[in-house]
Amino acid sequence: MTAPMPWRFAGDLYVVHFKTDPTALSALLPAPLTPADKPDEAFMWSTHFSVYPDEDGAESWINPARSHYNVVVIGVPCKLNGKNTMLSAFQWCDKDWLVIMSWFLGACSKLADIDESKTHPLMAGTGSPQTGALGTHISRWASRNGQRIVSFSITPDEVIGIEDLNFYTSNLPLTCERHFPDVHYPPRGDPDVHDLCQMVMEGVEFGEIRKGPATLSFGDDDNEELLPIQPTEVLGGYVLPMGFKLMGINVIHDYLAD
């Protein structure tokens, strides 16, 4: 059983800023969301999150496999009632329990294998640059059914401030769409749940933020949904250490009330 919220999160968020077909991005936005001021730009972000329930003595302290996870997300900047936000358009994770939990939160994950190139400070002693410091090449990828679906890399070479990421942070909080279909027989006529929601976070903190050149590609096999938004240009990569407490979600638009 999952412990009740709030939950404590921390991880190094890898963010890749990219351009793609604006028509394909706009097609992902459910009404009443509308395209952003720069409708051809989107973000891919990925991390390994360490997660602990706020509740003392929770079992996840002993067995982190029940709460820690890897994730890959495609975020599409957009507007809701004239205000900036970002739609969580696609998400993959590597824990079966998170697939279920993410549907309750609106993120609607799919299961994937997520791997990353390794680093360690003592690699310096071997003459390798894979120390985790500036100049380290980071590669990460997600695979489903034996096929690579997302691949990216970042080589951070500069330290920046959080104000330099305003083009990203000004599109937060993340907006998610929840849709639980009507599976009753006979059908009742409406989905059980259909809304837009946003996660409520408190105590957000950032560590040393780094930027550098990046790559991003979506695989051609077993991956039809991403091919329309294949990157046409990668604008930059960022390593964003962050921590926060997830309190729950707010429903910001209820389709069933329309």
C-alpha positions as a Markdown table, in Angstrom:
| # | Residue | x | y | z |
|---|---|---|---|---|
| 1 | Met | 0.0 | 0.0 | 0.0 |
| 2 | Thr | 1.3 | 3.5 | -0.9 |
| 3 | Ala | 1.7 | 5.8 | 2.1 |
| 4 | Pro | -0.6 | 8.9 | 2.0 |
| 5 | Met | 0.8 | 12.2 | 0.7 |
| 6 | Pro | 2.7 | 14.4 | 1.3 |
| 7 | Trp | 5.8 | 12.8 | -0.2 |
| 8 | Arg | 9.4 | 14.2 | -0.2 |
| 9 | Phe | 11.2 | 14.2 | -3.6 |
| 10 | Ala | 14.8 | 14.9 | -4.6 |
| 11 | Gly | 16.8 | 14.3 | -7.8 |
| 12 | Asp | 19.0 | 15.7 | -10.6 |
| 13 | Leu | 16.6 | 16.8 | -13.3 |
| 14 | Tyr | 18.0 | 16.6 | -16.8 |
| 15 | Val | 16.2 | 19.0 | -19.1 |
| 16 | Val | 16.5 | 19.2 | -22.9 |
| 17 | His | 15.0 | 22.2 | -24.6 |
| 18 | Phe | 14.1 | 21.6 | -28.3 |
| 19 | Lys | 12.2 | 22.7 | -31.3 |
| 20 | Thr | 9.8 | 20.7 | -33.4 |
| 21 | Asp | 6.7 | 21.0 | -35.7 |
| 22 | Pro | 4.3 | 23.5 | -34.0 |
| 23 | Thr | 1.3 | 21.9 | -35.7 |
| 24 | Ala | 2.2 | 18.5 | -34.2 |
| 25 | Leu | 2.7 | 20.1 | -30.7 |
| 26 | Ser | -0.6 | 22.0 | -30.9 |
| 27 | Ala | -2.4 | 18.7 | -31.8 |
| 28 | Leu | -1.4 | 17.4 | -28.4 |
| 29 | Leu | -3.2 | 20.1 | -26.5 |
| 30 | Pro | -6.7 | 19.3 | -25.3 |
| 31 | Ala | -9.1 | 22.3 | -25.0 |
| 32 | Pro | -9.2 | 24.7 | -23.2 |
| 33 | Leu | -5.4 | 24.6 | -23.5 |
| 34 | Thr | -4.0 | 26.8 | -26.3 |
| 35 | Pro | -0.5 | 27.0 | -27.9 |
| 36 | Ala | 2.3 | 28.9 | -26.2 |
| 37 | Asp | 3.8 | 32.1 | -27.4 |
| 38 | Lys | 6.6 | 30.0 | -29.0 |
| 39 | Pro | 4.4 | 27.1 | -30.3 |
| 40 | Asp | 7.4 | 25.2 | -31.8 |
| 41 | Glu | 9.3 | 24.7 | -28.5 |
| 42 | Ala | 9.0 | 21.8 | -26.0 |
| 43 | Phe | 11.0 | 20.1 | -23.2 |
| 44 | Met | 12.1 | 16.7 | -22.4 |
| 45 | Trp | 13.1 | 16.0 | -18.8 |
| 46 | Ser | 14.2 | 13.0 | -17.0 |
| 47 | Thr | 15.5 | 12.0 | -13.5 |
| 48 | His | 16.0 | 9.4 | -10.9 |
| 49 | Phe | 13.8 | 10.5 | -8.0 |
| 50 | Ser | 14.5 | 9.6 | -4.5 |
| 51 | Val | 11.0 | 9.6 | -2.8 |
| 52 | Tyr | 10.1 | 9.2 | 0.8 |
| 53 | Pro | 6.6 | 9.6 | 2.4 |
| 54 | Asp | 6.4 | 12.3 | 4.9 |
| 55 | Glu | 5.1 | 9.8 | 7.4 |
| 56 | Asp | 7.7 | 8.7 | 9.9 |
| 57 | Gly | 8.6 | 5.0 | 9.8 |
| 58 | Ala | 7.2 | 4.4 | 6.3 |
| 59 | Glu | 8.4 | 1.1 | 4.8 |
| 60 | Ser | 10.0 | 2.9 | 1.9 |
| 61 | Trp | 12.9 | 3.9 | 4.1 |
| 62 | Ile | 13.7 | 0.2 | 4.3 |
| 63 | Asn | 12.7 | -0.8 | 0.7 |
| 64 | Pro | 13.3 | 2.2 | -1.6 |
| 65 | Ala | 12.2 | 0.1 | -4.6 |
| 66 | Arg | 8.7 | 0.8 | -3.5 |
| 67 | Ser | 9.1 | 4.5 | -3.9 |
| 68 | His | 12.3 | 5.5 | -5.9 |
| 69 | Tyr | 11.9 | 5.6 | -9.6 |
| 70 | Asn | 13.2 | 6.8 | -13.0 |
| 71 | Val | 11.0 | 8.9 | -15.3 |
| 72 | Val | 11.1 | 10.5 | -18.8 |
| 73 | Val | 8.6 | 13.2 | -19.6 |
| 74 | Ile | 7.8 | 15.3 | -22.7 |
| 75 | Gly | 6.3 | 18.7 | -21.6 |
| 76 | Val | 4.5 | 21.0 | -24.1 |
| 77 | Pro | 4.4 | 24.7 | -23.1 |
| 78 | Cys | 0.9 | 26.1 | -23.5 |
| 79 | Lys | -1.7 | 28.5 | -22.0 |
| 80 | Leu | -4.7 | 28.0 | -19.8 |
| 81 | Asn | -7.0 | 31.1 | -19.5 |
| 82 | Gly | -4.1 | 33.2 | -20.8 |
| 83 | Lys | -1.6 | 32.0 | -18.2 |
| 84 | Asn | 1.5 | 29.9 | -19.0 |
| 85 | Thr | 1.6 | 26.2 | -18.0 |
| 86 | Met | 3.0 | 23.0 | -19.5 |
| 87 | Leu | 1.1 | 19.9 | -20.5 |
| 88 | Ser | 2.6 | 16.6 | -19.5 |
| 89 | Ala | 2.1 | 15.0 | -22.9 |
| 90 | Phe | 4.0 | 11.8 | -22.5 |
| 91 | Gln | 5.6 | 10.0 | -19.6 |
| 92 | Trp | 7.5 | 6.8 | -19.1 |
| 93 | Cys | 8.6 | 5.2 | -15.8 |
| 94 | Asp | 10.4 | 2.1 | -14.6 |
| 95 | Lys | 8.1 | 0.9 | -11.8 |
| 96 | Asp | 4.8 | -0.9 | -12.2 |
| 97 | Trp | 3.2 | 0.7 | -9.2 |
| 98 | Leu | 4.0 | 4.2 | -10.6 |
| 99 | Val | 2.1 | 3.4 | -13.8 |
| 100 | Ile | -1.0 | 3.1 | -11.7 |
| 101 | Met | -0.2 | 6.0 | -9.3 |
| 102 | Ser | 0.6 | 8.3 | -12.2 |
| 103 | Trp | -2.9 | 7.7 | -13.7 |
| 104 | Phe | -4.4 | 9.0 | -10.4 |
| 105 | Leu | -2.1 | 12.0 | -10.6 |
| 106 | Gly | -2.9 | 12.6 | -14.3 |
| 107 | Ala | 0.6 | 11.9 | -15.6 |
| 108 | Cys | -0.5 | 8.6 | -17.4 |
| 109 | Ser | 2.9 | 6.8 | -17.5 |
| 110 | Lys | 3.8 | 3.9 | -19.6 |
| 111 | Leu | 6.3 | 1.3 | -18.4 |
| 112 | Ala | 9.9 | 1.5 | -19.8 |
| 113 | Asp | 13.4 | 0.5 | -19.1 |
| 114 | Ile | 15.4 | 3.7 | -18.3 |
| 115 | Asp | 19.2 | 3.6 | -18.2 |
| 116 | Glu | 22.1 | 6.1 | -17.8 |
| 117 | Ser | 25.8 | 6.3 | -18.3 |
| 118 | Lys | 27.6 | 6.1 | -15.0 |
| 119 | Thr | 29.9 | 8.6 | -13.3 |
| 120 | His | 32.1 | 8.7 | -10.2 |
| 121 | Pro | 34.4 | 11.4 | -8.7 |
| 122 | Leu | 37.3 | 8.9 | -8.5 |
| 123 | Met | 37.2 | 8.4 | -12.3 |
| 124 | Ala | 39.6 | 11.5 | -12.3 |
| 125 | Gly | 42.3 | 9.2 | -11.0 |
| 126 | Thr | 42.0 | 7.1 | -14.1 |
| 127 | Gly | 42.2 | 10.1 | -16.4 |
| 128 | Ser | 38.6 | 9.8 | -17.4 |
| 129 | Pro | 36.4 | 12.9 | -17.5 |
| 130 | Gln | 33.3 | 10.9 | -16.3 |
| 131 | Thr | 33.6 | 12.4 | -12.8 |
| 132 | Gly | 30.2 | 14.1 | -12.7 |
| 133 | Ala | 31.9 | 17.6 | -12.8 |
| 134 | Leu | 31.7 | 20.1 | -15.6 |
| 135 | Gly | 32.7 | 18.4 | -18.8 |
| 136 | Thr | 31.1 | 15.1 | -18.0 |
| 137 | His | 29.1 | 13.6 | -20.8 |
| 138 | Ile | 25.8 | 12.3 | -19.6 |
| 139 | Ser | 23.8 | 9.9 | -21.7 |
| 140 | Arg | 20.3 | 8.6 | -20.8 |
| 141 | Trp | 17.7 | 6.6 | -22.7 |
| 142 | Ala | 14.3 | 4.9 | -22.4 |
| 143 | Ser | 13.4 | 1.6 | -24.1 |
| 144 | Arg | 10.1 | -0.3 | -24.5 |
| 145 | Asn | 9.8 | -3.9 | -25.9 |
| 146 | Gly | 13.5 | -3.9 | -26.7 |
| 147 | Gln | 13.3 | -0.8 | -28.8 |
| 148 | Arg | 14.9 | 2.6 | -28.0 |
| 149 | Ile | 12.2 | 5.3 | -27.8 |
| 150 | Val | 14.0 | 8.3 | -26.3 |
| 151 | Ser | 17.7 | 9.0 | -26.3 |
| 152 | Phe | 19.4 | 12.1 | -25.1 |
| 153 | Ser | 22.8 | 13.5 | -23.9 |
| 154 | Ile | 24.0 | 16.5 | -22.0 |
| 155 | Thr | 27.6 | 17.8 | -21.5 |
| 156 | Pro | 27.3 | 20.5 | -18.9 |
| 157 | Asp | 30.1 | 23.0 | -19.1 |
| 158 | Glu | 28.8 | 26.1 | -17.3 |
| 159 | Val | 27.2 | 27.0 | -14.0 |
| 160 | Ile | 24.1 | 29.2 | -14.2 |
| 161 | Gly | 21.5 | 30.6 | -11.9 |
| 162 | Ile | 17.8 | 29.7 | -11.6 |
| 163 | Glu | 16.9 | 33.1 | -13.2 |
| 164 | Asp | 18.6 | 31.8 | -16.4 |
| 165 | Leu | 16.0 | 29.1 | -16.6 |
| 166 | Asn | 13.0 | 31.4 | -16.7 |
| 167 | Phe | 12.1 | 30.2 | -20.2 |
| 168 | Tyr | 11.4 | 26.8 | -18.5 |
| 169 | Thr | 10.2 | 27.7 | -15.0 |
| 170 | Ser | 7.8 | 30.4 | -16.3 |
| 171 | Asn | 5.8 | 27.5 | -17.8 |
| 172 | Leu | 5.2 | 25.7 | -14.5 |
| 173 | Pro | 3.2 | 24.3 | -12.8 |
| 174 | Leu | 2.9 | 21.2 | -14.9 |
| 175 | Thr | -0.7 | 20.4 | -16.1 |
| 176 | Cys | -1.9 | 16.8 | -16.5 |
| 177 | Glu | -5.0 | 15.3 | -18.0 |
| 178 | Arg | -6.8 | 12.6 | -16.2 |
| 179 | His | -9.3 | 10.4 | -18.0 |
| 180 | Phe | -10.9 | 7.3 | -16.4 |
| 181 | Pro | -13.3 | 5.8 | -19.0 |
| 182 | Asp | -16.8 | 4.5 | -18.3 |
| 183 | Val | -16.4 | 0.7 | -18.1 |
| 184 | His | -19.8 | 0.0 | -16.6 |
| 185 | Tyr | -22.3 | -2.3 | -18.3 |
| 186 | Pro | -24.6 | -0.9 | -19.4 |
| 187 | Pro | -22.6 | 2.2 | -20.0 |
| 188 | Arg | -23.5 | 5.3 | -18.0 |
| 189 | Gly | -22.5 | 7.6 | -20.8 |
| 190 | Asp | -19.7 | 9.7 | -19.3 |
| 191 | Pro | -16.2 | 8.8 | -18.2 |
| 192 | Asp | -15.8 | 8.4 | -14.4 |
| 193 | Val | -13.2 | 11.1 | -14.3 |
| 194 | His | -12.1 | 13.6 | -16.9 |
| 195 | Asp | -10.3 | 16.7 | -15.8 |
| 196 | Leu | -7.1 | 18.8 | -15.9 |
| 197 | Cys | -5.1 | 18.9 | -12.7 |
| 198 | Gln | -1.8 | 20.4 | -11.4 |
| 199 | Met | 0.5 | 19.0 | -8.7 |
| 200 | Val | 0.8 | 21.1 | -5.5 |
| 201 | Met | 4.4 | 21.4 | -4.3 |
| 202 | Glu | 5.9 | 23.0 | -1.3 |
| 203 | Gly | 9.4 | 23.7 | -0.1 |
| 204 | Val | 11.0 | 23.7 | -3.6 |
| 205 | Glu | 14.8 | 24.1 | -3.5 |
| 206 | Phe | 17.4 | 24.0 | -6.2 |
| 207 | Gly | 21.1 | 23.0 | -6.2 |
| 208 | Glu | 23.9 | 24.1 | -8.5 |
| 209 | Ile | 22.4 | 24.4 | -12.0 |
| 210 | Arg | 24.6 | 23.5 | -15.0 |
| 211 | Lys | 24.0 | 23.9 | -18.7 |
| 212 | Gly | 25.7 | 22.7 | -21.9 |
| 213 | Pro | 25.2 | 21.3 | -25.4 |
| 214 | Ala | 22.7 | 18.4 | -25.7 |
| 215 | Thr | 21.3 | 15.9 | -28.1 |
| 216 | Leu | 17.8 | 14.4 | -28.3 |
| 217 | Ser | 16.2 | 11.9 | -30.6 |
| 218 | Phe | 13.1 | 9.7 | -30.7 |
| 219 | Gly | 13.5 | 6.2 | -32.0 |
| 220 | Asp | 11.7 | 5.1 | -35.2 |
| 221 | Asp | 10.6 | 1.7 | -33.9 |
| 222 | Asp | 7.5 | 1.0 | -31.7 |
| 223 | Asn | 7.2 | 4.7 | -31.2 |
| 224 | Glu | 4.6 | 6.1 | -33.6 |
| 225 | Glu | 3.3 | 8.7 | -31.1 |
| 226 | Leu | 6.6 | 10.6 | -30.9 |
| 227 | Leu | 7.5 | 10.7 | -34.5 |
| 228 | Pro | 5.4 | 13.8 | -35.3 |
| 229 | Ile | 7.4 | 15.8 | -32.7 |
| 230 | Gln | 10.9 | 14.5 | -33.6 |
| 231 | Pro | 13.3 | 17.4 | -32.7 |
| 232 | Thr | 14.3 | 19.7 | -35.5 |
| 233 | Glu | 16.7 | 21.7 | -33.3 |
| 234 | Val | 18.1 | 21.1 | -29.8 |
| 235 | Leu | 18.4 | 24.5 | -28.0 |
| 236 | Gly | 20.3 | 23.3 | -24.9 |
| 237 | Gly | 20.6 | 20.9 | -22.0 |
| 238 | Tyr | 20.5 | 21.6 | -18.3 |
| 239 | Val | 21.1 | 19.7 | -15.0 |
| 240 | Leu | 18.8 | 21.0 | -12.4 |
| 241 | Pro | 19.1 | 19.4 | -8.9 |
| 242 | Met | 15.9 | 20.0 | -7.0 |
| 243 | Gly | 13.9 | 18.9 | -4.0 |
| 244 | Phe | 10.3 | 19.5 | -3.0 |
| 245 | Lys | 7.3 | 18.1 | -1.1 |
| 246 | Leu | 4.3 | 16.9 | -3.1 |
| 247 | Met | 1.2 | 17.7 | -1.2 |
| 248 | Gly | -1.4 | 16.5 | -3.7 |
| 249 | Ile | -3.2 | 17.8 | -6.8 |
| 250 | Asn | -5.6 | 20.6 | -7.6 |
| 251 | Val | -8.3 | 20.1 | -10.3 |
| 252 | Ile | -8.2 | 23.2 | -12.5 |
| 253 | His | -10.7 | 22.2 | -15.2 |
| 254 | Asp | -13.5 | 19.6 | -15.0 |
| 255 | Tyr | -14.8 | 18.4 | -18.4 |
| 256 | Leu | -17.7 | 16.7 | -16.8 |
| 257 | Ala | -19.0 | 20.0 | -15.4 |
| 258 | Asp | -19.1 | 21.7 | -18.8 |
